[in-house]
Structures are given as C-alpha cells and as structure tokens.
Amino acid sequence: MNELLKSHLNNRKLTKLVENRTIYSASYSELSIFETHEVAEKIKLLFDFPVIAS
C-alpha cells in the first residue's frame, strides 16, 4: 500500500488547493482521488452513479 501511495504522490499534478482531482481508470472502473489542501466548507459532491467516499 505504501508503494501505491508513493506512486500517487510522485505522479499527481496538484493544480487546485480545493478538490484537486486525480483519475485512474480501467476498462470498467474509475478511481477519482480528490485532495483538499486548504480549509473548505460546504463543498457539494454530486454524482450520477454510486460512489464510495471517505
């Protein structure tokens, strides 16, 4: 797991401080990682499909 995290941190492009999104996709799935590096409130996430968020 540490190697996956290191790979993500080394290869992602931080373009926004709130809701910076990195996408990893495969044939039938997609993983979106949203990072927030600044205090944010009332961020609304809206999806047209099932998601797992934490």
PDB file of N, CA, C and O in Angstrom:
ATOM      1  N   MET A   1       0.824  -1.192   0.000  1.00  0.00           N
ATOM      2  CA  MET A   1       0.000   0.000   0.000  1.00  0.00           C
ATOM      3  C   MET A   1       0.867   1.255   0.000  1.00  0.00           C
ATOM      4  O   MET A   1       0.540   2.233  -0.672  1.00  0.00           O
ATOM      5  N   ASN A   2       1.956   1.233   0.740  1.00  0.00           N
ATOM      6  CA  ASN A   2       2.843   2.396   0.775  1.00  0.00           C
ATOM      7  C   ASN A   2       3.406   2.722  -0.598  1.00  0.00           C
ATOM      8  O   ASN A   2       3.570   3.894  -0.940  1.00  0.00           O
ATOM      9  N   GLU A   3       3.705   1.691  -1.394  1.00  0.00           N
ATOM     10  CA  GLU A   3       4.244   1.917  -2.739  1.00  0.00           C
ATOM     11  C   GLU A   3       3.205   2.589  -3.629  1.00  0.00           C
ATOM     12  O   GLU A   3       3.546   3.457  -4.432  1.00  0.00           O
ATOM     13  N   LEU A   4       1.934   2.193  -3.494  1.00  0.00           N
ATOM     14  CA  LEU A   4       0.870   2.832  -4.279  1.00  0.00           C
ATOM     15  C   LEU A   4       0.726   4.296  -3.903  1.00  0.00           C
ATOM     16  O   LEU A   4       0.576   5.155  -4.773  1.00  0.00           O
ATOM     17  N   LEU A   5       0.772   4.580  -2.612  1.00  0.00           N
ATOM     18  CA  LEU A   5       0.670   5.965  -2.157  1.00  0.00           C
ATOM     19  C   LEU A   5       1.855   6.787  -2.649  1.00  0.00           C
ATOM     20  O   LEU A   5       1.681   7.913  -3.116  1.00  0.00           O
ATOM     21  N   LYS A   6       3.049   6.235  -2.546  1.00  0.00           N
ATOM     22  CA  LYS A   6       4.236   6.949  -3.032  1.00  0.00           C
ATOM     23  C   LYS A   6       4.126   7.233  -4.524  1.00  0.00           C
ATOM     24  O   LYS A   6       4.466   8.326  -4.979  1.00  0.00           O
ATOM     25  N   SER A   7       3.655   6.256  -5.282  1.00  0.00           N
ATOM     26  CA  SER A   7       3.494   6.434  -6.726  1.00  0.00           C
ATOM     27  C   SER A   7       2.488   7.538  -7.020  1.00  0.00           C
ATOM     28  O   SER A   7       2.719   8.380  -7.888  1.00  0.00           O
ATOM     29  N   HIS A   8       1.369   7.535  -6.295  1.00  0.00           N
ATOM     30  CA  HIS A   8       0.352   8.580  -6.487  1.00  0.00           C
ATOM     31  C   HIS A   8       0.928   9.961  -6.172  1.00  0.00           C
ATOM     32  O   HIS A   8       0.772  10.893  -6.961  1.00  0.00           O
ATOM     33  N   LEU A   9       1.582  10.094  -5.039  1.00  0.00           N
ATOM     34  CA  LEU A   9       2.114  11.394  -4.627  1.00  0.00           C
ATOM     35  C   LEU A   9       3.195  11.894  -5.576  1.00  0.00           C
ATOM     36  O   LEU A   9       3.316  13.101  -5.790  1.00  0.00           O
ATOM     37  N   ASN A  10       3.973  10.996  -6.143  1.00  0.00           N
ATOM     38  CA  ASN A  10       5.039  11.396  -7.065  1.00  0.00           C
ATOM     39  C   ASN A  10       4.529  11.745  -8.456  1.00  0.00           C
ATOM     40  O   ASN A  10       5.164  12.527  -9.163  1.00  0.00           O
ATOM     41  N   ASN A  11       3.389  11.180  -8.863  1.00  0.00           N
ATOM     42  CA  ASN A  11       2.914  11.354 -10.233  1.00  0.00           C
ATOM     43  C   ASN A  11       1.722  12.289 -10.391  1.00  0.00           C
ATOM     44  O   ASN A  11       1.409  12.694 -11.510  1.00  0.00           O
ATOM     45  N   ARG A  12       1.055  12.639  -9.308  1.00  0.00           N
ATOM     46  CA  ARG A  12      -0.116  13.506  -9.438  1.00  0.00           C
ATOM     47  C   ARG A  12       0.309  14.928  -9.752  1.00  0.00           C
ATOM     48  O   ARG A  12       1.444  15.328  -9.491  1.00  0.00           O
ATOM     49  N   LYS A  13      -0.619  15.681 -10.314  1.00  0.00           N
ATOM     50  CA  LYS A  13      -0.373  17.097 -10.586  1.00  0.00           C
ATOM     51  C   LYS A  13      -1.312  17.903  -9.701  1.00  0.00           C
ATOM     52  O   LYS A  13      -2.531  17.849  -9.865  1.00  0.00           O
ATOM     53  N   LEU A  14      -0.745  18.646  -8.769  1.00  0.00           N
ATOM     54  CA  LEU A  14      -1.533  19.473  -7.869  1.00  0.00           C
ATOM     55  C   LEU A  14      -1.820  20.793  -8.572  1.00  0.00           C
ATOM     56  O   LEU A  14      -0.946  21.654  -8.673  1.00  0.00           O
ATOM     57  N   THR A  15      -3.068  20.948  -9.065  1.00  0.00           N
ATOM     58  CA  THR A  15      -3.435  22.151  -9.817  1.00  0.00           C
ATOM     59  C   THR A  15      -4.394  23.048  -9.057  1.00  0.00           C
ATOM     60  O   THR A  15      -4.496  24.240  -9.351  1.00  0.00           O
ATOM     61  N   LYS A  16      -5.109  22.481  -8.068  1.00  0.00           N
ATOM     62  CA  LYS A  16      -6.050  23.266  -7.262  1.00  0.00           C
ATOM     63  C   LYS A  16      -5.864  22.899  -5.800  1.00  0.00           C
ATOM     64  O   LYS A  16      -5.508  21.763  -5.487  1.00  0.00           O
ATOM     65  N   LEU A  17      -6.098  23.838  -4.910  1.00  0.00           N
ATOM     66  CA  LEU A  17      -5.952  23.561  -3.478  1.00  0.00           C
ATOM     67  C   LEU A  17      -7.207  22.964  -2.867  1.00  0.00           C
ATOM     68  O   LEU A  17      -7.141  22.371  -1.790  1.00  0.00           O
ATOM     69  N   VAL A  18      -8.350  23.105  -3.529  1.00  0.00           N
ATOM     70  CA  VAL A  18      -9.606  22.513  -3.078  1.00  0.00           C
ATOM     71  C   VAL A  18     -10.126  21.630  -4.206  1.00  0.00           C
ATOM     72  O   VAL A  18     -10.228  22.065  -5.353  1.00  0.00           O
ATOM     73  N   GLU A  19     -10.448  20.405  -3.874  1.00  0.00           N
ATOM     74  CA  GLU A  19     -10.959  19.417  -4.829  1.00  0.00           C
ATOM     75  C   GLU A  19     -10.013  19.175  -6.003  1.00  0.00           C
ATOM     76  O   GLU A  19     -10.458  19.089  -7.148  1.00  0.00           O
ATOM     77  N   ASN A  20      -8.747  19.067  -5.736  1.00  0.00           N
ATOM     78  CA  ASN A  20      -7.808  18.662  -6.783  1.00  0.00           C
ATOM     79  C   ASN A  20      -8.107  17.196  -7.105  1.00  0.00           C
ATOM     80  O   ASN A  20      -8.087  16.352  -6.209  1.00  0.00           O
ATOM     81  N   ARG A  21      -8.383  16.889  -8.368  1.00  0.00           N
ATOM     82  CA  ARG A  21      -8.825  15.547  -8.758  1.00  0.00           C
ATOM     83  C   ARG A  21      -7.761  14.830  -9.587  1.00  0.00           C
ATOM     84  O   ARG A  21      -7.226  15.371 -10.554  1.00  0.00           O
ATOM     85  N   THR A  22      -7.472  13.591  -9.174  1.00  0.00           N
ATOM     86  CA  THR A  22      -6.620  12.698  -9.944  1.00  0.00           C
ATOM     87  C   THR A  22      -7.467  11.484 -10.300  1.00  0.00           C
ATOM     88  O   THR A  22      -8.153  10.935  -9.438  1.00  0.00           O
ATOM     89  N   ILE A  23      -7.426  11.059 -11.566  1.00  0.00           N
ATOM     90  CA  ILE A  23      -8.257   9.951 -12.035  1.00  0.00           C
ATOM     91  C   ILE A  23      -7.375   8.797 -12.493  1.00  0.00           C
ATOM     92  O   ILE A  23      -6.415   8.982 -13.241  1.00  0.00           O
ATOM     93  N   TYR A  24      -7.724   7.602 -12.023  1.00  0.00           N
ATOM     94  CA  TYR A  24      -7.122   6.365 -12.507  1.00  0.00           C
ATOM     95  C   TYR A  24      -8.266   5.551 -13.097  1.00  0.00           C
ATOM     96  O   TYR A  24      -9.280   5.355 -12.427  1.00  0.00           O
ATOM     97  N   SER A  25      -8.133   5.069 -14.332  1.00  0.00           N
ATOM     98  CA  SER A  25      -9.233   4.338 -14.949  1.00  0.00           C
ATOM     99  C   SER A  25      -8.770   3.020 -15.551  1.00  0.00           C
ATOM    100  O   SER A  25      -7.605   2.838 -15.906  1.00  0.00           O
ATOM    101  N   ALA A  26      -9.732   2.109 -15.649  1.00  0.00           N
ATOM    102  CA  ALA A  26      -9.534   0.806 -16.278  1.00  0.00           C
ATOM    103  C   ALA A  26     -10.739   0.569 -17.188  1.00  0.00           C
ATOM    104  O   ALA A  26     -11.572   1.459 -17.357  1.00  0.00           O
ATOM    105  N   SER A  27     -10.832  -0.597 -17.760  1.00  0.00           N
ATOM    106  CA  SER A  27     -11.903  -0.877 -18.722  1.00  0.00           C
ATOM    107  C   SER A  27     -13.303  -0.627 -18.162  1.00  0.00           C
ATOM    108  O   SER A  27     -14.131  -0.012 -18.833  1.00  0.00           O
ATOM    109  N   TYR A  28     -13.576  -1.091 -16.951  1.00  0.00           N
ATOM    110  CA  TYR A  28     -14.923  -0.988 -16.397  1.00  0.00           C
ATOM    111  C   TYR A  28     -14.976  -0.275 -15.055  1.00  0.00           C
ATOM    112  O   TYR A  28     -15.943  -0.433 -14.311  1.00  0.00           O
ATOM    113  N   SER A  29     -13.968   0.493 -14.740  1.00  0.00           N
ATOM    114  CA  SER A  29     -13.972   1.190 -13.452  1.00  0.00           C
ATOM    115  C   SER A  29     -13.142   2.460 -13.533  1.00  0.00           C
ATOM    116  O   SER A  29     -12.336   2.659 -14.441  1.00  0.00           O
ATOM    117  N   GLU A  30     -13.378   3.314 -12.535  1.00  0.00           N
ATOM    118  CA  GLU A  30     -12.624   4.560 -12.440  1.00  0.00           C
ATOM    119  C   GLU A  30     -12.445   4.890 -10.967  1.00  0.00           C
ATOM    120  O   GLU A  30     -13.371   4.738 -10.170  1.00  0.00           O
ATOM    121  N   LEU A  31     -11.259   5.339 -10.614  1.00  0.00           N
ATOM    122  CA  LEU A  31     -10.970   5.789  -9.255  1.00  0.00           C
ATOM    123  C   LEU A  31     -10.607   7.263  -9.337  1.00  0.00           C
ATOM    124  O   LEU A  31      -9.654   7.644 -10.016  1.00  0.00           O
ATOM    125  N   SER A  32     -11.379   8.088  -8.636  1.00  0.00           N
ATOM    126  CA  SER A  32     -11.089   9.522  -8.561  1.00  0.00           C
ATOM    127  C   SER A  32     -10.635   9.838  -7.147  1.00  0.00           C
ATOM    128  O   SER A  32     -11.319   9.508  -6.179  1.00  0.00           O
ATOM    129  N   ILE A  33      -9.494  10.469  -7.034  1.00  0.00           N
ATOM    130  CA  ILE A  33      -8.983  10.898  -5.734  1.00  0.00           C
ATOM    131  C   ILE A  33      -9.075  12.415  -5.690  1.00  0.00           C
ATOM    132  O   ILE A  33      -8.456  13.110  -6.495  1.00  0.00           O
ATOM    133  N   PHE A  34      -9.854  12.921  -4.739  1.00  0.00           N
ATOM    134  CA  PHE A  34      -9.998  14.358  -4.544  1.00  0.00           C
ATOM    135  C   PHE A  34      -9.176  14.749  -3.329  1.00  0.00           C
ATOM    136  O   PHE A  34      -9.356  14.185  -2.250  1.00  0.00           O
ATOM    137  N   GLU A  35      -8.286  15.697  -3.492  1.00  0.00           N
ATOM    138  CA  GLU A  35      -7.454  16.173  -2.389  1.00  0.00           C
ATOM    139  C   GLU A  35      -7.789  17.626  -2.098  1.00  0.00           C
ATOM    140  O   GLU A  35      -8.014  18.419  -3.012  1.00  0.00           O
ATOM    141  N   THR A  36      -7.820  17.965  -0.816  1.00  0.00           N
ATOM    142  CA  THR A  36      -8.042  19.349  -0.405  1.00  0.00           C
ATOM    143  C   THR A  36      -6.890  19.757   0.498  1.00  0.00           C
ATOM    144  O   THR A  36      -6.634  19.117   1.518  1.00  0.00           O
ATOM    145  N   HIS A  37      -6.195  20.827   0.119  1.00  0.00           N
ATOM    146  CA  HIS A  37      -5.024  21.301   0.860  1.00  0.00           C
ATOM    147  C   HIS A  37      -5.256  22.688   1.452  1.00  0.00           C
ATOM    148  O   HIS A  37      -4.311  23.355   1.873  1.00  0.00           O
ATOM    149  N   GLU A  38      -6.507  23.117   1.483  1.00  0.00           N
ATOM    150  CA  GLU A  38      -6.883  24.415   2.032  1.00  0.00           C
ATOM    151  C   GLU A  38      -8.211  24.223   2.750  1.00  0.00           C
ATOM    152  O   GLU A  38      -9.024  23.399   2.332  1.00  0.00           O
ATOM    153  N   VAL A  39      -8.441  24.963   3.813  1.00  0.00           N
ATOM    154  CA  VAL A  39      -9.698  24.846   4.546  1.00  0.00           C
ATOM    155  C   VAL A  39     -10.855  25.162   3.604  1.00  0.00           C
ATOM    156  O   VAL A  39     -10.847  26.178   2.910  1.00  0.00           O
ATOM    157  N   ALA A  40     -11.853  24.272   3.592  1.00  0.00           N
ATOM    158  CA  ALA A  40     -13.015  24.450   2.719  1.00  0.00           C
ATOM    159  C   ALA A  40     -14.268  24.031   3.473  1.00  0.00           C
ATOM    160  O   ALA A  40     -14.233  23.115   4.294  1.00  0.00           O
ATOM    161  N   GLU A  41     -15.365  24.702   3.192  1.00  0.00           N
ATOM    162  CA  GLU A  41     -16.642  24.380   3.822  1.00  0.00           C
ATOM    163  C   GLU A  41     -17.720  24.268   2.760  1.00  0.00           C
ATOM    164  O   GLU A  41     -17.653  24.903   1.707  1.00  0.00           O
ATOM    165  N   LYS A  42     -18.711  23.449   3.061  1.00  0.00           N
ATOM    166  CA  LYS A  42     -19.903  23.297   2.217  1.00  0.00           C
ATOM    167  C   LYS A  42     -19.561  22.937   0.775  1.00  0.00           C
ATOM    168  O   LYS A  42     -20.116  23.508  -0.164  1.00  0.00           O
ATOM    169  N   ILE A  43     -18.654  21.996   0.609  1.00  0.00           N
ATOM    170  CA  ILE A  43     -18.315  21.502  -0.723  1.00  0.00           C
ATOM    171  C   ILE A  43     -19.330  20.426  -1.077  1.00  0.00           C
ATOM    172  O   ILE A  43     -19.419  19.405  -0.394  1.00  0.00           O
ATOM    173  N   LYS A  44     -20.089  20.645  -2.130  1.00  0.00           N
ATOM    174  CA  LYS A  44     -21.128  19.715  -2.540  1.00  0.00           C
ATOM    175  C   LYS A  44     -20.583  18.783  -3.617  1.00  0.00           C
ATOM    176  O   LYS A  44     -20.078  19.229  -4.648  1.00  0.00           O
ATOM    177  N   LEU A  45     -20.694  17.486  -3.359  1.00  0.00           N
ATOM    178  CA  LEU A  45     -20.294  16.487  -4.342  1.00  0.00           C
ATOM    179  C   LEU A  45     -21.557  15.885  -4.944  1.00  0.00           C
ATOM    180  O   LEU A  45     -22.429  15.421  -4.209  1.00  0.00           O
ATOM    181  N   LEU A  46     -21.668  15.886  -6.258  1.00  0.00           N
ATOM    182  CA  LEU A  46     -22.842  15.370  -6.953  1.00  0.00           C
ATOM    183  C   LEU A  46     -22.381  14.384  -8.017  1.00  0.00           C
ATOM    184  O   LEU A  46     -21.570  14.722  -8.880  1.00  0.00           O
ATOM    185  N   PHE A  47     -22.903  13.160  -7.949  1.00  0.00           N
ATOM    186  CA  PHE A  47     -22.521  12.116  -8.893  1.00  0.00           C
ATOM    187  C   PHE A  47     -23.775  11.493  -9.492  1.00  0.00           C
ATOM    188  O   PHE A  47     -24.821  11.454  -8.845  1.00  0.00           O
ATOM    189  N   ASP A  48     -23.675  11.010 -10.715  1.00  0.00           N
ATOM    190  CA  ASP A  48     -24.782  10.333 -11.390  1.00  0.00           C
ATOM    191  C   ASP A  48     -24.687   8.817 -11.252  1.00  0.00           C
ATOM    192  O   ASP A  48     -25.405   8.081 -11.929  1.00  0.00           O
ATOM    193  N   PHE A  49     -23.805   8.355 -10.381  1.00  0.00           N
ATOM    194  CA  PHE A  49     -23.551   6.929 -10.246  1.00  0.00           C
ATOM    195  C   PHE A  49     -23.096   6.661  -8.816  1.00  0.00           C
ATOM    196  O   PHE A  49     -22.723   7.598  -8.110  1.00  0.00           O
ATOM    197  N   PRO A  50     -23.117   5.399  -8.370  1.00  0.00           N
ATOM    198  CA  PRO A  50     -22.703   5.082  -6.998  1.00  0.00           C
ATOM    199  C   PRO A  50     -21.236   5.439  -6.750  1.00  0.00           C
ATOM    200  O   PRO A  50     -20.387   5.268  -7.625  1.00  0.00           O
ATOM    201  N   VAL A  51     -20.955   5.935  -5.552  1.00  0.00           N
ATOM    202  CA  VAL A  51     -19.586   6.270  -5.166  1.00  0.00           C
ATOM    203  C   VAL A  51     -19.318   5.790  -3.745  1.00  0.00           C
ATOM    204  O   VAL A  51     -20.243   5.588  -2.958  1.00  0.00           O
ATOM    205  N   ILE A  52     -18.061   5.613  -3.435  1.00  0.00           N
ATOM    206  CA  ILE A  52     -17.615   5.369  -2.065  1.00  0.00           C
ATOM    207  C   ILE A  52     -16.743   6.554  -1.705  1.00  0.00           C
ATOM    208  O   ILE A  52     -15.734   6.808  -2.363  1.00  0.00           O
ATOM    209  N   ALA A  53     -17.121   7.278  -0.671  1.00  0.00           N
ATOM    210  CA  ALA A  53     -16.374   8.481  -0.281  1.00  0.00           C
ATOM    211  C   ALA A  53     -16.013   8.393   1.192  1.00  0.00           C
ATOM    212  O   ALA A  53     -16.774   7.872   2.008  1.00  0.00           O
ATOM    213  N   SER A  54     -14.834   8.916   1.514  1.00  0.00           N
ATOM    214  CA  SER A  54     -14.449   8.960   2.927  1.00  0.00           C
ATOM    215  C   SER A  54     -13.630  10.196   3.175  1.00  0.00           C
ATOM    216  O   SER A  54     -13.198  10.435   4.302  1.00  0.00           O
TER     217      SER A  54
END
